[in-house]
Amino acid sequence: MTTKEKRMYANIEKWRSLPKSERRSVLRTLNVKQVASSMAMEGEPVSDLWLQKNAR
């Protein structure tokens, strides 16, 4: 097993060991960032207030 693979498996185990609520919070934050990036690429305005409201 390569070092890269070992790190990958360690990261998976670390993710699985997180409480469900924390995993949900991380995923929600990532989704909001992805939507904001997509909107920005389309030239649509994204307000800071919208980001803060939807990152929770």
PDB file of N, H, CA, C and O in Angstrom:
ATOM      1  N   MET A   1       0.845  -1.172   0.000  1.00  0.00           N
ATOM      2  CA  MET A   1       0.000   0.000   0.000  1.00  0.00           C
ATOM      3  C   MET A   1       0.897   1.246   0.000  1.00  0.00           C
ATOM      4  O   MET A   1       1.853   1.339   0.771  1.00  0.00           O
ATOM      5  N   THR A   2       0.574   2.180  -0.865  1.00  0.00           N
ATOM      6  H   THR A   2      -0.202   2.104  -1.491  1.00  0.00           H
ATOM      7  CA  THR A   2       1.379   3.395  -0.968  1.00  0.00           C
ATOM      8  C   THR A   2       1.037   4.368   0.160  1.00  0.00           C
ATOM      9  O   THR A   2       0.032   4.224   0.855  1.00  0.00           O
ATOM     10  N   THR A   3       1.898   5.347   0.310  1.00  0.00           N
ATOM     11  H   THR A   3       2.715   5.464  -0.254  1.00  0.00           H
ATOM     12  CA  THR A   3       1.666   6.381   1.326  1.00  0.00           C
ATOM     13  C   THR A   3       0.380   7.138   1.043  1.00  0.00           C
ATOM     14  O   THR A   3      -0.370   7.465   1.963  1.00  0.00           O
ATOM     15  N   LYS A   4       0.126   7.414  -0.223  1.00  0.00           N
ATOM     16  H   LYS A   4       0.735   7.148  -0.970  1.00  0.00           H
ATOM     17  CA  LYS A   4      -1.089   8.127  -0.616  1.00  0.00           C
ATOM     18  C   LYS A   4      -2.332   7.326  -0.219  1.00  0.00           C
ATOM     19  O   LYS A   4      -3.300   7.883   0.298  1.00  0.00           O
ATOM     20  N   GLU A   5      -2.295   6.028  -0.463  1.00  0.00           N
ATOM     21  H   GLU A   5      -1.509   5.575  -0.883  1.00  0.00           H
ATOM     22  CA  GLU A   5      -3.425   5.167  -0.102  1.00  0.00           C
ATOM     23  C   GLU A   5      -3.619   5.117   1.411  1.00  0.00           C
ATOM     24  O   GLU A   5      -4.751   5.119   1.893  1.00  0.00           O
ATOM     25  N   LYS A   6      -2.523   5.074   2.155  1.00  0.00           N
ATOM     26  H   LYS A   6      -1.603   5.073   1.762  1.00  0.00           H
ATOM     27  CA  LYS A   6      -2.612   5.055   3.614  1.00  0.00           C
ATOM     28  C   LYS A   6      -3.273   6.325   4.133  1.00  0.00           C
ATOM     29  O   LYS A   6      -4.110   6.280   5.034  1.00  0.00           O
ATOM     30  N   ARG A   7      -2.879   7.476   3.543  1.00  0.00           N
ATOM     31  H   ARG A   7      -2.199   7.512   2.811  1.00  0.00           H
ATOM     32  CA  ARG A   7      -3.489   8.750   3.946  1.00  0.00           C
ATOM     33  C   ARG A   7      -4.972   8.763   3.619  1.00  0.00           C
ATOM     34  O   ARG A   7      -5.787   9.239   4.409  1.00  0.00           O
ATOM     35  N   MET A   8      -5.318   8.237   2.445  1.00  0.00           N
ATOM     36  H   MET A   8      -4.656   7.851   1.803  1.00  0.00           H
ATOM     37  CA  MET A   8      -6.710   8.193   2.030  1.00  0.00           C
ATOM     38  C   MET A   8      -7.542   7.371   3.022  1.00  0.00           C
ATOM     39  O   MET A   8      -8.608   7.814   3.450  1.00  0.00           O
ATOM     40  N   TYR A   9      -7.064   6.190   3.385  1.00  0.00           N
ATOM     41  H   TYR A   9      -6.197   5.831   3.037  1.00  0.00           H
ATOM     42  CA  TYR A   9      -7.784   5.344   4.326  1.00  0.00           C
ATOM     43  C   TYR A   9      -7.845   5.975   5.719  1.00  0.00           C
ATOM     44  O   TYR A   9      -8.846   5.834   6.422  1.00  0.00           O
ATOM     45  N   ALA A  10      -6.793   6.658   6.110  1.00  0.00           N
ATOM     46  H   ALA A  10      -5.980   6.773   5.539  1.00  0.00           H
ATOM     47  CA  ALA A  10      -6.796   7.347   7.399  1.00  0.00           C
ATOM     48  C   ALA A  10      -7.842   8.457   7.401  1.00  0.00           C
ATOM     49  O   ALA A  10      -8.545   8.649   8.394  1.00  0.00           O
ATOM     50  N   ASN A  11      -7.947   9.191   6.288  1.00  0.00           N
ATOM     51  H   ASN A  11      -7.376   9.036   5.482  1.00  0.00           H
ATOM     52  CA  ASN A  11      -8.948  10.252   6.187  1.00  0.00           C
ATOM     53  C   ASN A  11     -10.373   9.701   6.220  1.00  0.00           C
ATOM     54  O   ASN A  11     -11.270  10.303   6.811  1.00  0.00           O
ATOM     55  N   ILE A  12     -10.568   8.550   5.579  1.00  0.00           N
ATOM     56  H   ILE A  12      -9.839   8.061   5.099  1.00  0.00           H
ATOM     57  CA  ILE A  12     -11.891   7.910   5.609  1.00  0.00           C
ATOM     58  C   ILE A  12     -12.249   7.516   7.033  1.00  0.00           C
ATOM     59  O   ILE A  12     -13.373   7.752   7.476  1.00  0.00           O
ATOM     60  N   GLU A  13     -11.320   6.926   7.746  1.00  0.00           N
ATOM     61  H   GLU A  13     -10.407   6.734   7.386  1.00  0.00           H
ATOM     62  CA  GLU A  13     -11.573   6.528   9.132  1.00  0.00           C
ATOM     63  C   GLU A  13     -11.841   7.751  10.018  1.00  0.00           C
ATOM     64  O   GLU A  13     -12.707   7.724  10.893  1.00  0.00           O
ATOM     65  N   LYS A  14     -11.088   8.811   9.773  1.00  0.00           N
ATOM     66  H   LYS A  14     -10.385   8.833   9.062  1.00  0.00           H
ATOM     67  CA  LYS A  14     -11.284  10.046  10.540  1.00  0.00           C
ATOM     68  C   LYS A  14     -12.689  10.590  10.295  1.00  0.00           C
ATOM     69  O   LYS A  14     -13.368  11.008  11.234  1.00  0.00           O
ATOM     70  N   TRP A  15     -13.127  10.585   9.028  1.00  0.00           N
ATOM     71  H   TRP A  15     -12.576  10.246   8.265  1.00  0.00           H
ATOM     72  CA  TRP A  15     -14.461  11.065   8.677  1.00  0.00           C
ATOM     73  C   TRP A  15     -15.530  10.205   9.360  1.00  0.00           C
ATOM     74  O   TRP A  15     -16.489  10.733   9.922  1.00  0.00           O
ATOM     75  N   ARG A  16     -15.362   8.912   9.309  1.00  0.00           N
ATOM     76  H   ARG A  16     -14.583   8.484   8.853  1.00  0.00           H
ATOM     77  CA  ARG A  16     -16.345   7.999   9.903  1.00  0.00           C
ATOM     78  C   ARG A  16     -16.407   8.127  11.418  1.00  0.00           C
ATOM     79  O   ARG A  16     -17.436   7.824  12.022  1.00  0.00           O
ATOM     80  N   SER A  17     -15.329   8.567  12.033  1.00  0.00           N
ATOM     81  H   SER A  17     -14.492   8.813  11.542  1.00  0.00           H
ATOM     82  CA  SER A  17     -15.311   8.687  13.496  1.00  0.00           C
ATOM     83  C   SER A  17     -15.977   9.974  13.986  1.00  0.00           C
ATOM     84  O   SER A  17     -16.261  10.111  15.176  1.00  0.00           O
ATOM     85  N   LEU A  18     -16.229  10.920  13.070  1.00  0.00           N
ATOM     86  H   LEU A  18     -15.998  10.808  12.103  1.00  0.00           H
ATOM     87  CA  LEU A  18     -16.886  12.168  13.463  1.00  0.00           C
ATOM     88  C   LEU A  18     -18.339  11.903  13.836  1.00  0.00           C
ATOM     89  O   LEU A  18     -18.974  11.008  13.278  1.00  0.00           O
ATOM     90  N   PRO A  19     -18.864  12.679  14.779  1.00  0.00           N
ATOM     91  CA  PRO A  19     -20.296  12.559  15.092  1.00  0.00           C
ATOM     92  C   PRO A  19     -21.136  12.921  13.868  1.00  0.00           C
ATOM     93  O   PRO A  19     -20.729  13.734  13.039  1.00  0.00           O
ATOM     94  N   LYS A  20     -22.297  12.312  13.772  1.00  0.00           N
ATOM     95  H   LYS A  20     -22.628  11.651  14.446  1.00  0.00           H
ATOM     96  CA  LYS A  20     -23.171  12.532  12.623  1.00  0.00           C
ATOM     97  C   LYS A  20     -23.493  14.014  12.429  1.00  0.00           C
ATOM     98  O   LYS A  20     -23.548  14.493  11.296  1.00  0.00           O
ATOM     99  N   SER A  21     -23.702  14.728  13.511  1.00  0.00           N
ATOM    100  H   SER A  21     -23.657  14.338  14.431  1.00  0.00           H
ATOM    101  CA  SER A  21     -24.039  16.152  13.412  1.00  0.00           C
ATOM    102  C   SER A  21     -22.892  16.958  12.808  1.00  0.00           C
ATOM    103  O   SER A  21     -23.121  17.895  12.044  1.00  0.00           O
ATOM    104  N   GLU A  22     -21.670  16.596  13.148  1.00  0.00           N
ATOM    105  H   GLU A  22     -21.483  15.834  13.769  1.00  0.00           H
ATOM    106  CA  GLU A  22     -20.513  17.308  12.600  1.00  0.00           C
ATOM    107  C   GLU A  22     -20.329  16.999  11.114  1.00  0.00           C
ATOM    108  O   GLU A  22     -19.996  17.887  10.329  1.00  0.00           O
ATOM    109  N   ARG A  23     -20.546  15.747  10.731  1.00  0.00           N
ATOM    110  H   ARG A  23     -20.818  15.025  11.369  1.00  0.00           H
ATOM    111  CA  ARG A  23     -20.458  15.390   9.308  1.00  0.00           C
ATOM    112  C   ARG A  23     -21.505  16.156   8.508  1.00  0.00           C
ATOM    113  O   ARG A  23     -21.225  16.650   7.416  1.00  0.00           O
ATOM    114  N   ARG A  24     -22.707  16.249   9.058  1.00  0.00           N
ATOM    115  H   ARG A  24     -22.934  15.848   9.945  1.00  0.00           H
ATOM    116  CA  ARG A  24     -23.785  16.976   8.389  1.00  0.00           C
ATOM    117  C   ARG A  24     -23.418  18.445   8.208  1.00  0.00           C
ATOM    118  O   ARG A  24     -23.670  19.025   7.152  1.00  0.00           O
ATOM    119  N   SER A  25     -22.828  19.039   9.226  1.00  0.00           N
ATOM    120  H   SER A  25     -22.623  18.568  10.084  1.00  0.00           H
ATOM    121  CA  SER A  25     -22.425  20.437   9.169  1.00  0.00           C
ATOM    122  C   SER A  25     -21.353  20.666   8.097  1.00  0.00           C
ATOM    123  O   SER A  25     -21.418  21.640   7.348  1.00  0.00           O
ATOM    124  N   VAL A  26     -20.386  19.781   8.029  1.00  0.00           N
ATOM    125  H   VAL A  26     -20.332  18.989   8.637  1.00  0.00           H
ATOM    126  CA  VAL A  26     -19.321  19.893   7.028  1.00  0.00           C
ATOM    127  C   VAL A  26     -19.901  19.780   5.624  1.00  0.00           C
ATOM    128  O   VAL A  26     -19.555  20.567   4.743  1.00  0.00           O
ATOM    129  N   LEU A  27     -20.782  18.806   5.412  1.00  0.00           N
ATOM    130  H   LEU A  27     -21.063  18.166   6.127  1.00  0.00           H
ATOM    131  CA  LEU A  27     -21.381  18.613   4.088  1.00  0.00           C
ATOM    132  C   LEU A  27     -22.226  19.813   3.679  1.00  0.00           C
ATOM    133  O   LEU A  27     -22.199  20.234   2.523  1.00  0.00           O
ATOM    134  N   ARG A  28     -22.972  20.361   4.630  1.00  0.00           N
ATOM    135  H   ARG A  28     -22.994  20.020   5.569  1.00  0.00           H
ATOM    136  CA  ARG A  28     -23.809  21.526   4.323  1.00  0.00           C
ATOM    137  C   ARG A  28     -22.938  22.710   3.919  1.00  0.00           C
ATOM    138  O   ARG A  28     -23.255  23.409   2.956  1.00  0.00           O
ATOM    139  N   THR A  29     -21.863  22.939   4.630  1.00  0.00           N
ATOM    140  H   THR A  29     -21.606  22.371   5.412  1.00  0.00           H
ATOM    141  CA  THR A  29     -20.954  24.046   4.301  1.00  0.00           C
ATOM    142  C   THR A  29     -20.372  23.866   2.905  1.00  0.00           C
ATOM    143  O   THR A  29     -20.292  24.823   2.134  1.00  0.00           O
ATOM    144  N   LEU A  30     -19.969  22.645   2.582  1.00  0.00           N
ATOM    145  H   LEU A  30     -20.034  21.869   3.208  1.00  0.00           H
ATOM    146  CA  LEU A  30     -19.420  22.380   1.254  1.00  0.00           C
ATOM    147  C   LEU A  30     -20.457  22.598   0.161  1.00  0.00           C
ATOM    148  O   LEU A  30     -20.135  23.121  -0.906  1.00  0.00           O
ATOM    149  N   ASN A  31     -21.702  22.200   0.421  1.00  0.00           N
ATOM    150  H   ASN A  31     -21.963  21.776   1.288  1.00  0.00           H
ATOM    151  CA  ASN A  31     -22.760  22.391  -0.568  1.00  0.00           C
ATOM    152  C   ASN A  31     -23.012  23.864  -0.827  1.00  0.00           C
ATOM    153  O   ASN A  31     -23.175  24.270  -1.977  1.00  0.00           O
ATOM    154  N   VAL A  32     -23.046  24.668   0.224  1.00  0.00           N
ATOM    155  H   VAL A  32     -22.913  24.338   1.158  1.00  0.00           H
ATOM    156  CA  VAL A  32     -23.273  26.104   0.063  1.00  0.00           C
ATOM    157  C   VAL A  32     -22.141  26.725  -0.745  1.00  0.00           C
ATOM    158  O   VAL A  32     -22.385  27.556  -1.620  1.00  0.00           O
ATOM    159  N   LYS A  33     -20.909  26.330  -0.459  1.00  0.00           N
ATOM    160  H   LYS A  33     -20.710  25.655   0.252  1.00  0.00           H
ATOM    161  CA  LYS A  33     -19.769  26.866  -1.212  1.00  0.00           C
ATOM    162  C   LYS A  33     -19.859  26.470  -2.684  1.00  0.00           C
ATOM    163  O   LYS A  33     -19.534  27.269  -3.562  1.00  0.00           O
ATOM    164  N   GLN A  34     -20.294  25.253  -2.953  1.00  0.00           N
ATOM    165  H   GLN A  34     -20.558  24.604  -2.239  1.00  0.00           H
ATOM    166  CA  GLN A  34     -20.414  24.792  -4.327  1.00  0.00           C
ATOM    167  C   GLN A  34     -21.493  25.581  -5.072  1.00  0.00           C
ATOM    168  O   GLN A  34     -21.295  25.958  -6.227  1.00  0.00           O
ATOM    169  N   VAL A  35     -22.620  25.831  -4.428  1.00  0.00           N
ATOM    170  H   VAL A  35     -22.781  25.525  -3.490  1.00  0.00           H
ATOM    171  CA  VAL A  35     -23.692  26.610  -5.047  1.00  0.00           C
ATOM    172  C   VAL A  35     -23.222  28.038  -5.309  1.00  0.00           C
ATOM    173  O   VAL A  35     -23.473  28.593  -6.379  1.00  0.00           O
ATOM    174  N   ALA A  36     -22.544  28.629  -4.333  1.00  0.00           N
ATOM    175  H   ALA A  36     -22.340  28.178  -3.464  1.00  0.00           H
ATOM    176  CA  ALA A  36     -22.047  29.996  -4.505  1.00  0.00           C
ATOM    177  C   ALA A  36     -21.047  30.078  -5.661  1.00  0.00           C
ATOM    178  O   ALA A  36     -21.072  31.036  -6.434  1.00  0.00           O
ATOM    179  N   SER A  37     -20.185  29.098  -5.779  1.00  0.00           N
ATOM    180  H   SER A  37     -20.164  28.320  -5.151  1.00  0.00           H
ATOM    181  CA  SER A  37     -19.219  29.078  -6.881  1.00  0.00           C
ATOM    182  C   SER A  37     -19.927  28.952  -8.220  1.00  0.00           C
ATOM    183  O   SER A  37     -19.568  29.620  -9.190  1.00  0.00           O
ATOM    184  N   SER A  38     -20.922  28.101  -8.264  1.00  0.00           N
ATOM    185  H   SER A  38     -21.213  27.559  -7.476  1.00  0.00           H
ATOM    186  CA  SER A  38     -21.682  27.916  -9.496  1.00  0.00           C
ATOM    187  C   SER A  38     -22.407  29.197  -9.889  1.00  0.00           C
ATOM    188  O   SER A  38     -22.425  29.576 -11.060  1.00  0.00           O
ATOM    189  N   MET A  39     -23.004  29.860  -8.903  1.00  0.00           N
ATOM    190  H   MET A  39     -22.990  29.552  -7.951  1.00  0.00           H
ATOM    191  CA  MET A  39     -23.703  31.114  -9.177  1.00  0.00           C
ATOM    192  C   MET A  39     -22.721  32.172  -9.669  1.00  0.00           C
ATOM    193  O   MET A  39     -23.031  32.924 -10.593  1.00  0.00           O
ATOM    194  N   ALA A  40     -21.561  32.235  -9.070  1.00  0.00           N
ATOM    195  H   ALA A  40     -21.308  31.624  -8.320  1.00  0.00           H
ATOM    196  CA  ALA A  40     -20.554  33.220  -9.462  1.00  0.00           C
ATOM    197  C   ALA A  40     -20.092  32.964 -10.898  1.00  0.00           C
ATOM    198  O   ALA A  40     -19.873  33.907 -11.659  1.00  0.00           O
ATOM    199  N   MET A  41     -19.944  31.698 -11.264  1.00  0.00           N
ATOM    200  H   MET A  41     -20.121  30.932 -10.646  1.00  0.00           H
ATOM    201  CA  MET A  41     -19.516  31.372 -12.624  1.00  0.00           C
ATOM    202  C   MET A  41     -20.569  31.775 -13.650  1.00  0.00           C
ATOM    203  O   MET A  41     -20.237  32.105 -14.788  1.00  0.00           O
ATOM    204  N   GLU A  42     -21.836  31.748 -13.249  1.00  0.00           N
ATOM    205  H   GLU A  42     -22.106  31.479 -12.324  1.00  0.00           H
ATOM    206  CA  GLU A  42     -22.923  32.138 -14.142  1.00  0.00           C
ATOM    207  C   GLU A  42     -23.143  33.650 -14.154  1.00  0.00           C
ATOM    208  O   GLU A  42     -24.004  34.158 -14.873  1.00  0.00           O
ATOM    209  N   GLY A  43     -22.355  34.355 -13.353  1.00  0.00           N
ATOM    210  H   GLY A  43     -21.656  33.942 -12.769  1.00  0.00           H
ATOM    211  CA  GLY A  43     -22.482  35.811 -13.296  1.00  0.00           C
ATOM    212  C   GLY A  43     -23.621  36.291 -12.425  1.00  0.00           C
ATOM    213  O   GLY A  43     -24.001  37.460 -12.492  1.00  0.00           O
ATOM    214  N   GLU A  44     -24.178  35.403 -11.603  1.00  0.00           N
ATOM    215  H   GLU A  44     -23.870  34.453 -11.549  1.00  0.00           H
ATOM    216  CA  GLU A  44     -25.260  35.775 -10.696  1.00  0.00           C
ATOM    217  C   GLU A  44     -24.667  36.279  -9.383  1.00  0.00           C
ATOM    218  O   GLU A  44     -23.709  35.701  -8.871  1.00  0.00           O
ATOM    219  N   PRO A  45     -25.229  37.342  -8.844  1.00  0.00           N
ATOM    220  CA  PRO A  45     -24.698  37.865  -7.586  1.00  0.00           C
ATOM    221  C   PRO A  45     -24.993  36.926  -6.412  1.00  0.00           C
ATOM    222  O   PRO A  45     -26.057  36.312  -6.339  1.00  0.00           O
ATOM    223  N   VAL A  46     -24.048  36.833  -5.523  1.00  0.00           N
ATOM    224  H   VAL A  46     -23.183  37.331  -5.582  1.00  0.00           H
ATOM    225  CA  VAL A  46     -24.206  36.031  -4.306  1.00  0.00           C
ATOM    226  C   VAL A  46     -23.863  36.937  -3.138  1.00  0.00           C
ATOM    227  O   VAL A  46     -22.733  37.410  -3.015  1.00  0.00           O
ATOM    228  N   SER A  47     -24.845  37.176  -2.281  1.00  0.00           N
ATOM    229  H   SER A  47     -25.764  36.793  -2.380  1.00  0.00           H
ATOM    230  CA  SER A  47     -24.597  38.082  -1.165  1.00  0.00           C
ATOM    231  C   SER A  47     -23.973  37.338   0.009  1.00  0.00           C
ATOM    232  O   SER A  47     -24.182  36.137   0.180  1.00  0.00           O
ATOM    233  N   ASP A  48     -23.217  38.057   0.803  1.00  0.00           N
ATOM    234  H   ASP A  48     -23.048  39.033   0.664  1.00  0.00           H
ATOM    235  CA  ASP A  48     -22.632  37.484   2.019  1.00  0.00           C
ATOM    236  C   ASP A  48     -23.720  37.035   2.980  1.00  0.00           C
ATOM    237  O   ASP A  48     -23.571  36.016   3.654  1.00  0.00           O
ATOM    238  N   LEU A  49     -24.800  37.779   3.047  1.00  0.00           N
ATOM    239  H   LEU A  49     -24.921  38.607   2.499  1.00  0.00           H
ATOM    240  CA  LEU A  49     -25.918  37.429   3.930  1.00  0.00           C
ATOM    241  C   LEU A  49     -26.512  36.074   3.522  1.00  0.00           C
ATOM    242  O   LEU A  49     -26.808  35.242   4.379  1.00  0.00           O
ATOM    243  N   TRP A  50     -26.682  35.861   2.229  1.00  0.00           N
ATOM    244  H   TRP A  50     -26.441  36.537   1.533  1.00  0.00           H
ATOM    245  CA  TRP A  50     -27.218  34.595   1.750  1.00  0.00           C
ATOM    246  C   TRP A  50     -26.288  33.452   2.135  1.00  0.00           C
ATOM    247  O   TRP A  50     -26.739  32.404   2.597  1.00  0.00           O
ATOM    248  N   LEU A  51     -24.993  33.659   1.943  1.00  0.00           N
ATOM    249  H   LEU A  51     -24.627  34.510   1.568  1.00  0.00           H
ATOM    250  CA  LEU A  51     -24.018  32.621   2.285  1.00  0.00           C
ATOM    251  C   LEU A  51     -24.062  32.283   3.770  1.00  0.00           C
ATOM    252  O   LEU A  51     -24.066  31.110   4.145  1.00  0.00           O
ATOM    253  N   GLN A  52     -24.096  33.307   4.610  1.00  0.00           N
ATOM    254  H   GLN A  52     -24.094  34.260   4.305  1.00  0.00           H
ATOM    255  CA  GLN A  52     -24.126  33.088   6.058  1.00  0.00           C
ATOM    256  C   GLN A  52     -25.397  32.383   6.473  1.00  0.00           C
ATOM    257  O   GLN A  52     -25.360  31.480   7.308  1.00  0.00           O
ATOM    258  N   LYS A  53     -26.519  32.780   5.905  1.00  0.00           N
ATOM    259  H   LYS A  53     -26.549  33.514   5.227  1.00  0.00           H
ATOM    260  CA  LYS A  53     -27.814  32.194   6.264  1.00  0.00           C
ATOM    261  C   LYS A  53     -27.881  30.730   5.855  1.00  0.00           C
ATOM    262  O   LYS A  53     -28.405  29.904   6.603  1.00  0.00           O
ATOM    263  N   ASN A  54     -27.365  30.401   4.698  1.00  0.00           N
ATOM    264  H   ASN A  54     -26.939  31.071   4.090  1.00  0.00           H
ATOM    265  CA  ASN A  54     -27.490  29.047   4.166  1.00  0.00           C
ATOM    266  C   ASN A  54     -26.364  28.119   4.550  1.00  0.00           C
ATOM    267  O   ASN A  54     -26.427  26.927   4.250  1.00  0.00           O
ATOM    268  N   ALA A  55     -25.337  28.622   5.203  1.00  0.00           N
ATOM    269  H   ALA A  55     -25.285  29.590   5.447  1.00  0.00           H
ATOM    270  CA  ALA A  55     -24.229  27.777   5.638  1.00  0.00           C
ATOM    271  C   ALA A  55     -24.523  27.079   6.951  1.00  0.00           C
ATOM    272  O   ALA A  55     -23.719  26.266   7.406  1.00  0.00           O
ATOM    273  N   ARG A  56     -25.629  27.370   7.555  1.00  0.00           N
ATOM    274  H   ARG A  56     -26.282  28.031   7.185  1.00  0.00           H
ATOM    275  CA  ARG A  56     -25.965  26.760   8.844  1.00  0.00           C
ATOM    276  C   ARG A  56     -26.692  25.471   8.676  1.00  0.00           C
ATOM    277  O   ARG A  56     -27.048  24.829   9.664  1.00  0.00           O
TER     278      ARG A  56
END
